[in-house]
């Protein structure tokens, strides 16, 4: 419908999402920048960080008229609104997508908790990737990485993977 506000994805300049959000808000645009909470190990300590769920992208709710489109594209921190059309006109995000993201963020679903602390000789299973389901034995851990051995073609093979793609066997 003409004159109806819709959500549009905007590409921010590298590391300028905050600048783009501030400047769009200052111009009275409604924005949304979904964030994810991540726990990491740094220098042996667990720290909590917040990052963009879609780094480099944010969303703007606007009635898309040529003047609004040009204003957003010329906003400090913004590269351009995303377009998938032949005429270069910005493409709206499918209805309901942003609202669903907002609900999930409010419900706390965008979190990557620190994986269980793996110890030497723990048995782990790979959650995803080309070796999904393989079982191995932990050799060492360093920060977010786990070194473990799996059996492959009758041999023990040393693998290194981030903790979040492993889980302890028995805690599934």
For each residue, the residues with C-beta under 8 A, 3 or more apart:
1: 4
2:
3: 63
4: 1 63
5: 30 61 62 63
6: 61 62 63 64 92 93 95
7: 32 59 60 61 92 93 97 98
8: 59 60 61 62 64 72 81 82 90 91 92 93
9: 57 58 59 81 82 91 93
10: 20 57 58 59 60 72 78 79 80 81 82
11: 56 57 78 79 80 81 82
12: 16 17 19 20 56 57 58 77 78 79
13: 16 19 20 77 78 79
14: 56
15:
16: 12 13 19 20 76 77
17: 12 20 21 33 52 55 56 58 77
18: 21 22 77
19: 12 13 16 22 23 76 77
20: 10 12 13 16 17 23 24 58 75 76 77 78
21: 17 18 24 25 31 33 58 77
22: 18 19 25 26 77
23: 19 20 26 27 75 76 77 78
24: 20 21 27 29 31 58 60 72 75 78
25: 21 22 28 29 31
26: 22 23
27: 23 24 71 75
28: 25
29: 24 25 60 61 62 72
30: 5 60 61 62
31: 21 24 25 58 59 60 61
32: 7 58 59 61 98 101 102
33: 17 21 52 58 59
34: 52 53 54 101 102 105 110
35: 50 51 52 53 105 110
36: 50 51 52 53 110 111 112
37: 48 49 50 110 111 112
38: 48 49 50 51 111 112
39: 46 47 48 49 112 113 114
40: 46 47 49 114 143 144
41: 44 45 46 47 114 143 144
42: 45 47 143
43:
44: 41
45: 41 42
46: 39 40 41 114
47: 39 40 41 42
48: 37 38 39
49: 37 38 39 40
50: 35 36 37 38
51: 35 36 38 55
52: 17 33 34 35 36 55 56 57 58
53: 34 35 36 101 105 110
54: 34 57 58
55: 17 51 52
56: 11 12 14 17 52
57: 9 10 11 12 52 54 82
58: 9 10 12 17 20 21 24 31 32 33 52 54
59: 7 8 9 10 31 32 33 93 98
60: 7 8 10 24 29 30 31 72 81
61: 5 6 7 8 29 30 31 32 98
62: 5 6 8 29 30 68 72
63: 3 4 5 6 68
64: 6 8 68 69 89 90 92
65: 68 69
66: 69 70
67: 70 71
68: 62 63 64 65 71 72
69: 64 65 66 72 73 81 89 90
70: 66 67 73 74
71: 27 67 68 74 75
72: 8 10 24 29 60 62 68 69 75 78 81
73: 69 70 78 80 81
74: 70 71 78
75: 20 23 24 27 71 72 78
76: 16 19 20 23
77: 12 13 16 17 18 19 20 21 22 23
78: 10 11 12 13 20 23 24 72 73 74 75 81
79: 10 11 12 13
80: 10 11 73 83
81: 8 9 10 11 60 69 72 73 78 90
82: 8 9 10 11 57 90 91
83: 80 88 89 90 91
84: 91
85: 88 89 91
86:
87:
88: 83 85
89: 64 69 83 85
90: 8 64 69 81 82 83
91: 8 9 82 83 84 85
92: 6 7 8 64
93: 6 7 8 9 59 97 98
94: 97
95: 6
96: 99 100
97: 7 93 94 100 101
98: 7 32 59 61 93 101 102
99: 96 102 103
100: 96 97 103 104
101: 32 34 53 97 98 104 105
102: 32 34 98 99 105 106
103: 99 100 106 107
104: 100 101 107 109 110
105: 34 35 53 101 102 108 109 110
106: 102 103
107: 103 104
108: 105 111
109: 104 105
110: 34 35 36 37 53 104 105
111: 36 37 38 108
112: 36 37 38 39 164
113: 39
114: 39 40 41 46 117 163
115: 118 163 164 166 167
116: 163 167 168 171
117: 114 141
118: 115 122 124 138 141 146 163 166 168
119: 122 138 141
120: 138 139 140 141
121: 137 138
122: 118 119 137 138 168
123: 135 136 137 138 168 169 170
124: 118 135 136 137 138 146 148 166 167 168 169
125: 133 134 135 136 166 167 169 172
126: 129 131 132 133 134 136 150 161 165 166
127: 132 164 165 166 167
128: 132 165
129: 126 132 161 165
130:
131: 126 134 150 159
132: 126 127 128 129
133: 125 126
134: 125 126 131 150 152
135: 123 124 125 150 169
136: 123 124 125 126 148 149 150 159
137: 121 122 123 124 148 149
138: 118 119 120 121 122 123 124 141 146 147 148
139: 120 147 148 149 158
140: 120 146 147
141: 117 118 119 120 138 145 146 147 163
142: 145 147
143: 40 41 42
144: 40 41 162 163 164
145: 141 142 160 161 162 163
146: 118 124 138 140 141 160 161 162 163 166
147: 138 139 140 141 142 158 159 160
148: 124 136 137 138 139 158 159 160 161 166
149: 136 137 139 156 157 158 159
150: 126 131 134 135 136 156 157 159
151: 154 155 156 157
152: 134 155 156 157
153:
154: 151
155: 151 152
156: 149 150 151 152
157: 149 150 151 152
158: 139 147 148 149
159: 131 136 147 148 149 150
160: 145 146 147 148
161: 126 129 145 146 148 165 166
162: 144 145 146 165 166
163: 114 115 116 118 141 144 145 146 166
164: 112 115 127 144
165: 126 127 128 129 161 162
166: 115 118 124 125 126 127 146 148 161 162 163
167: 115 116 124 125 127 171 172
168: 116 118 122 123 124 171
169: 123 124 125 135 172
170: 123
171: 116 167 168
172: 125 167 169
